[in-house]
Amino acid sequence: MATGRTVMRAVRVFEFGGPEVLKLQSDVSLPVPKANQVLIKVHTCGINPVETYIRSGTHAKKPALPYTPGSDVAGVIEAVGEHVTAFKNGDRVFTLGTISGGYAEYTVASADTVFPLSDKLDFKQGAAVGIPYFTAFHALFQKGDAKAGETVLVHGASGGVGIAACQIARAYGLMVLGTAGTEEGMTLVLKNGAHKVFNHRKEDYLAQIKETAGEQGIDIIIEMLANVNLANDLLLLKKGGRVMIVGCRGSIEINPRDTMMKESSIRGIFLFAASKEELGECAASVLAGVEAGWLKPVIGPEYPMEKVTEAHREIIHSQGALGKMVLLTR
Ligand SMILES: NC(=O)c1ccc[n+]([C@@H]2O[C@H](COP(=O)([O-])OP(=O)(O)OC[C@H]3O[C@@H](n4cnc5c(N)ncnc54)[C@H](OP(=O)(O)O)[C@@H]3O)[C@@H](O)[C@H]2O)c1
């Protein structure tokens, strides 16, 4: 083993349940990369809400137990498996997924889900790129058919995916409206691509959005909490408008009639259903954004591995998102 180590610290889940089932262990075997895989020394791992749904056992994706959560890793290549030519030891990288789990000191990933990490981003920022930016691009362009000159409402813009959506949409020439639930969140959203921001905890915010969007309404809504907002979203859309459901934590009653006159549509988004070609296109846009300088992930709360249970509680019961939550693995 290139590291000279055989065991590492990693978070393990032995049973599905609440945040307390996340156990930090110090004697987990170091994973070994097979053909077409790489071993990464993890510096930071992004924490995504989906990891809490999977941990609770309520998500469609149920890994075999025990497992280590975490997909969005940033770190350095420690070893490469057979046939890997795109990376060498010492390369800075970020991932879109891992095989052995990212809440760990080392992880193994398939080389085709690993991307070079530019010197323009630090490891924390690198851990905020994968799922958030790829999801935002997929929702806006590949499923939402967004075009320059259109108006987008990023409904829930202060978190990982929301800030990514604002930066991407602004860079591609859309008029960007965003929402957040705190003053600090609103300031962050305005600094990260939104032309205008609204507070989704204020009673009159929908009226303010309508006034800003004018008679015509909004072309595309990137929705982070559809179980709360979908019925209202349909009323904000213009003719031919689209709601992209990125986040949803329950059911909601809507009146389908609200889609008829406008011939509007509601579309679900699932990044892991994206094709290889679509993911390749997401990667090209993201890497170009880093190079051009408009793609700058914003890091919110940081947690050491010892506080992983706290992180999982806080991402769901947040007082107000302020960018991407990350786990520091060293
Ligand atoms: N479909 C997919 O493939 C996919 C991929 C990635 C993420 N997701 C989902 O997308 C959602 C957002 O992910 P994330 O990583 O950005 O999470 P996050 O960082 O925790 O951010 C959550 C966002 O939701 C906002 N929010 C809270 N209450 C809201 C309301 N009433 N109306 C609108 N927005 C509200 C928060 O705003 P404040 O905190 O400022 O109130 C914050 O901006 C999650 O449900 C996640 O599971 C789905």
PDBQT file of the ligand as one rigid body, heavy atoms in Angstrom, charges set to zero:
ROOT
HETATM    1  N1  LIG A 401     -32.635  15.627  -7.205  1.00  0.00    +0.000 N 
HETATM    2  C1  LIG A 401     -31.321  15.521  -7.073  1.00  0.00    +0.000 C 
HETATM    3  O1  LIG A 401     -30.619  14.843  -7.844  1.00  0.00    +0.000 OA
HETATM    4  C2  LIG A 401     -30.696  16.275  -5.935  1.00  0.00    +0.000 A 
HETATM    5  C3  LIG A 401     -29.308  16.523  -5.915  1.00  0.00    +0.000 A 
HETATM    6  C4  LIG A 401     -28.801  17.302  -4.874  1.00  0.00    +0.000 A 
HETATM    7  C5  LIG A 401     -29.653  17.776  -3.859  1.00  0.00    +0.000 A 
HETATM    8  N2  LIG A 401     -30.981  17.457  -3.904  1.00  0.00    +0.000 N 
HETATM    9  C6  LIG A 401     -31.922  17.948  -2.888  1.00  0.00    +0.000 C 
HETATM   10  O2  LIG A 401     -32.062  19.342  -3.070  1.00  0.00    +0.000 OA
HETATM   11  C7  LIG A 401     -32.321  19.980  -1.830  1.00  0.00    +0.000 C 
HETATM   12  C8  LIG A 401     -31.286  21.092  -1.620  1.00  0.00    +0.000 C 
HETATM   13  O3  LIG A 401     -29.986  20.498  -1.517  1.00  0.00    +0.000 OA
HETATM   14  P1  LIG A 401     -28.777  21.353  -0.923  1.00  0.00    +0.000 P 
HETATM   15  O4  LIG A 401     -27.587  20.501  -0.954  1.00  0.00    +0.000 OA
HETATM   16  O5  LIG A 401     -28.743  22.703  -1.550  1.00  0.00    +0.000 OA
HETATM   17  O6  LIG A 401     -29.268  21.518   0.613  1.00  0.00    +0.000 OA
HETATM   18  P2  LIG A 401     -28.872  22.638   1.672  1.00  0.00    +0.000 P 
HETATM   19  O7  LIG A 401     -27.485  23.108   1.420  1.00  0.00    +0.000 OA
HETATM   20  O8  LIG A 401     -29.229  22.070   2.992  1.00  0.00    +0.000 OA
HETATM   21  O9  LIG A 401     -29.859  23.859   1.327  1.00  0.00    +0.000 OA
HETATM   22  C9  LIG A 401     -31.245  23.772   1.550  1.00  0.00    +0.000 C 
HETATM   23  C10 LIG A 401     -31.884  24.976   0.900  1.00  0.00    +0.000 C 
HETATM   24  O10 LIG A 401     -33.314  24.893   1.019  1.00  0.00    +0.000 OA
HETATM   25  C11 LIG A 401     -33.769  26.172   1.421  1.00  0.00    +0.000 C 
HETATM   26  N3  LIG A 401     -35.103  26.197   2.033  1.00  0.00    +0.000 N 
HETATM   27  C12 LIG A 401     -35.474  26.039   3.325  1.00  0.00    +0.000 A 
HETATM   28  N4  LIG A 401     -36.797  26.271   3.452  1.00  0.00    +0.000 NA
HETATM   29  C13 LIG A 401     -37.263  26.599   2.222  1.00  0.00    +0.000 A 
HETATM   30  C14 LIG A 401     -38.529  26.962   1.692  1.00  0.00    +0.000 A 
HETATM   31  N5  LIG A 401     -39.628  27.030   2.475  1.00  0.00    +0.000 N 
HETATM   32  N6  LIG A 401     -38.629  27.245   0.385  1.00  0.00    +0.000 NA
HETATM   33  C15 LIG A 401     -37.547  27.181  -0.433  1.00  0.00    +0.000 A 
HETATM   34  N7  LIG A 401     -36.333  26.841  -0.003  1.00  0.00    +0.000 NA
HETATM   35  C16 LIG A 401     -36.197  26.553   1.306  1.00  0.00    +0.000 A 
HETATM   36  C17 LIG A 401     -32.698  26.643   2.400  1.00  0.00    +0.000 C 
HETATM   37  O11 LIG A 401     -32.814  28.034   2.650  1.00  0.00    +0.000 OA
HETATM   38  P3  LIG A 401     -32.614  28.663   4.137  1.00  0.00    +0.000 P 
HETATM   39  O12 LIG A 401     -31.826  27.678   4.934  1.00  0.00    +0.000 OA
HETATM   40  O13 LIG A 401     -31.895  29.940   3.873  1.00  0.00    +0.000 OA
HETATM   41  O14 LIG A 401     -33.995  28.856   4.686  1.00  0.00    +0.000 OA
HETATM   42  C18 LIG A 401     -31.466  26.287   1.573  1.00  0.00    +0.000 C 
HETATM   43  O15 LIG A 401     -31.239  27.276   0.588  1.00  0.00    +0.000 OA
HETATM   44  C19 LIG A 401     -32.256  18.869  -0.773  1.00  0.00    +0.000 C 
HETATM   45  O16 LIG A 401     -33.571  18.423  -0.506  1.00  0.00    +0.000 OA
HETATM   46  C20 LIG A 401     -31.466  17.770  -1.452  1.00  0.00    +0.000 C 
HETATM   47  O17 LIG A 401     -31.775  16.494  -0.964  1.00  0.00    +0.000 OA
HETATM   48  C21 LIG A 401     -31.500  16.713  -4.907  1.00  0.00    +0.000 A 
ENDROOT
TORSDOF 0
